[in-house]
Amino acid sequence: MQIVIDGNPISAETGDMILDAAHRAGIDIPAPCRLPELRPPSTSCLVCLVKLNEKFVPSCAVPAEEGMVIESETEEVHALRRSALELWNCGSG
């Protein structure tokens, strides 16, 4: 299936989360909750937020679907990621 991230069409496989398809295509979406030392992985840190259909969703928890148009590199997305990272860092220390 095809999805679009930041104007770039990329392939996604059935069962992929948006984050998986992005990483395979070389698109860097931060996801500290997927670090190997955190098992099981969490979907609640929200550092991997992307914008999908005018909503912000965690890319690690939303399955890729044919025709999705996703924004991952806007100032709005970056600001929300910074806020989530600050909260995540406060809770992990």
C-alpha positions in Angstrom: 0.0 0.0 0.0 1.1 3.6 -0.4 1.0 6.4 2.1 2.4 9.9 1.9 4.6 11.4 4.5 5.7 15.0 4.1 4.8 14.9 0.5 6.8 11.7 -0.2 5.0 8.6 -1.3 6.2 5.6 0.5 5.3 1.9 0.7 3.8 0.4 3.8 3.1 -3.3 4.5 0.0 -4.7 6.1 0.4 -4.5 9.8 2.9 -1.6 9.7 2.4 1.2 12.1 3.1 4.6 10.5 6.4 4.7 12.4 7.5 1.4 11.0 6.8 2.5 7.4 8.5 5.8 7.9 11.7 4.3 9.4 12.0 1.8 6.6 11.7 4.6 4.1 14.5 6.6 5.9 12.1 9.2 7.5 13.3 9.9 11.0 10.5 10.2 13.5 11.8 10.2 17.1 10.5 7.3 19.2 12.4 7.1 22.6 9.7 4.7 23.9 11.0 2.1 21.4 14.5 2.0 22.8 15.7 -1.5 23.4 16.0 -1.1 27.1 12.3 -0.2 27.4 10.4 -3.5 27.3 7.6 -3.7 26.5 7.6 -0.7 24.3 5.2 2.1 25.3 2.8 4.0 23.1 2.2 6.7 25.6 5.3 8.9 25.4 3.8 10.8 22.4 7.2 12.0 21.1 6.5 10.3 17.8 3.4 12.4 17.1 2.5 13.1 13.5 -0.5 15.0 12.0 -3.1 12.9 10.2 -6.3 14.4 8.9 -5.9 17.5 11.1 -5.4 15.3 14.3 -2.2 14.5 16.1 -1.6 10.8 16.6 1.3 8.7 17.9 2.9 7.2 14.8 3.9 4.1 16.8 0.3 3.1 17.5 -1.6 4.0 14.4 -1.7 1.4 11.6 -0.8 2.6 8.1 -3.7 2.6 5.7 -3.8 3.1 2.0 -3.8 6.7 0.9 -2.9 8.3 4.3 -1.4 11.7 4.1 0.8 12.4 7.1 2.8 15.5 8.2 5.8 14.8 10.4 8.0 17.8 9.9 6.0 20.9 10.6 6.7 23.5 13.4 3.4 22.5 15.0 4.4 18.8 15.2 7.8 19.7 16.4 6.4 21.9 19.2 4.2 19.1 20.4 7.0 16.6 20.3 9.2 19.0 22.4 6.5 19.2 25.0 6.0 15.5 25.1 9.7 14.9 25.4 9.9 17.3 28.3 7.1 15.5 30.1 8.7 12.1 29.2 12.1 13.2 30.5 10.5 14.4 33.8 8.8 11.1 34.3 11.7 8.8 33.5 14.2 10.4 35.9 
